């Protein structure tokens, strides 16, 4: 069967709109993709000591830089929005993992990093309260 040029162009255009598997970088940036796989989300929340919210944010940025330096995804940082009810943390961080094994590998890499532990020690001096939640993403 011989395909005409016009048919070939239509086939190529149709293929361009087909869904594709996202790159690992998209997952590393916290993009939520609905699949049958059990994805894991880790979220940490920092409630800063009075007047130290900016310091907490700067140190969370440093923690993300350390994560990148040891081969881990940076995750995403969130800051308190003025439209909230006041119960929100000053700073939150979140990262999505392909599965529980990926999160376990991430935890092991953090535990093995003296640079990351140094950031943890500094951070403990800046917050009044710290919370960590781990979720599985539910199918839509």
C-alpha distance (Angstrom), angle and dihedral (degrees) to the residues before:
residue distance angle dihedral
X1 . . .
X2 3.77 . .
X3 3.82 117.6 .
X4 3.78 117.2 -145.9
X5 3.80 119.7 -131.7
X6 3.82 92.2 -110.4
X7 3.83 91.7 51.3
X8 3.79 89.8 49.5
X9 3.81 91.0 52.6
X10 3.82 91.1 49.4
X11 3.80 90.7 50.0
X12 3.81 91.3 49.2
X13 3.81 91.9 48.5
X14 3.80 90.7 49.3
X15 3.78 91.9 50.0
X16 3.79 90.4 52.1
X17 3.80 91.5 64.4
X18 3.81 96.4 48.1
X19 3.81 115.3 110.6
X20 3.76 114.2 -102.0
X21 3.77 132.9 -160.2
X22 3.79 108.5 -93.7
X23 3.79 118.0 -115.8
X24 3.79 119.1 -107.2
X25 3.80 88.1 -108.6
X26 3.80 89.9 64.6
X27 3.79 90.0 54.5
X28 3.79 90.7 45.6
X29 3.78 90.9 56.2
X30 3.77 90.9 56.0
X31 3.78 99.5 -101.9
X32 3.79 109.7 163.5
X33 3.79 113.0 -136.3
X34 3.80 122.3 -176.0
X35 3.81 108.9 -127.0
X36 3.77 138.3 138.4
X37 3.81 90.1 -104.5
X38 3.79 117.7 99.9
X39 3.78 104.6 -113.3
X40 3.80 120.5 -166.5
X41 3.81 126.9 -143.5
X42 3.79 121.4 -162.5
X43 3.79 116.7 -164.4
X44 3.79 126.2 -177.0
X45 3.79 124.5 -168.7
X46 3.79 127.3 -158.6
X47 3.81 121.5 -160.1
X48 3.81 101.7 -166.2
X49 3.76 126.3 -140.3
X50 3.83 109.9 -106.6
X51 3.80 111.6 -66.5
X52 3.82 94.6 5.9
X53 3.83 102.4 93.6
X54 3.82 92.2 107.1
X55 3.81 90.6 50.2
X56 3.81 90.6 50.5
X57 3.82 89.9 51.0
X58 3.81 92.5 49.2
X59 3.79 92.1 48.6
X60 3.83 91.4 47.5
X61 3.81 87.0 54.0
X62 3.80 88.6 51.6
X63 3.82 89.6 50.5
X64 3.82 89.3 53.7
X65 3.81 90.1 50.6
X66 3.81 89.8 51.3
X67 3.81 89.6 49.3
X68 3.80 89.6 54.6
X69 3.82 91.6 47.4
X70 3.82 91.2 55.8
X71 3.80 93.2 47.3
X72 3.80 100.0 -98.1
X73 3.80 127.8 125.7
X74 3.81 113.6 -96.4
X75 3.79 94.9 -131.3
X76 3.79 121.7 -155.2
X77 3.79 130.6 -67.0
X78 3.80 122.8 -146.0
X79 3.80 127.3 -169.1
X80 3.77 131.2 -157.1
X81 3.79 113.0 -85.8
X82 3.79 120.9 -141.7
X83 3.80 91.1 -127.9
X84 3.80 94.2 65.4
X85 3.78 127.9 102.5
X86 3.81 94.4 -108.7
X87 3.79 96.4 -105.1
X88 3.81 93.5 95.8
X89 3.79 122.7 107.1
X90 3.80 117.3 -103.8
X91 3.81 90.7 -124.4
X92 3.79 132.4 12.5
X93 3.79 131.4 -175.0
X94 3.79 127.3 -160.4
X95 3.78 136.6 -176.4
X96 3.80 131.3 179.3
X97 3.79 121.8 -142.8
X98 3.80 128.2 -162.6
X99 3.81 91.3 -127.4
X100 3.80 144.0 -24.5
X101 3.81 91.8 -79.5
X102 3.81 91.1 57.1
X103 3.80 90.6 51.6
X104 3.81 91.2 47.9
X105 3.82 89.9 52.2
X106 3.81 88.9 49.5
X107 3.82 91.0 51.3
X108 3.81 90.7 49.6
X109 3.82 92.3 50.3
X110 3.81 90.8 50.2
X111 3.80 91.9 48.2
X112 3.81 91.3 50.6
X113 3.82 93.6 51.1
X114 3.80 117.0 91.8
X115 3.82 88.7 -169.1
X116 3.80 91.3 57.1
X117 3.82 91.6 46.2
X118 3.80 88.9 52.1
X119 3.81 89.7 55.9
X120 3.81 89.9 49.1
X121 3.80 91.2 53.1
X122 3.82 91.2 50.4
X123 3.81 92.2 46.1
X124 3.81 93.6 53.5
X125 3.82 88.0 64.1
X126 3.82 92.3 56.0
X127 3.79 106.1 50.5
X128 3.77 135.2 67.3
X129 3.79 93.3 -160.0
X130 3.80 135.9 15.6
X131 3.81 127.3 -168.9
X132 3.79 132.1 -175.8
X133 3.79 125.0 -165.8
X134 3.80 127.8 -175.8
X135 3.80 119.2 -161.3
X136 3.78 137.8 -179.1
X137 3.79 112.9 -137.6
X138 3.79 110.4 -116.1
X139 3.78 119.6 -139.1
X140 3.80 115.3 -106.7
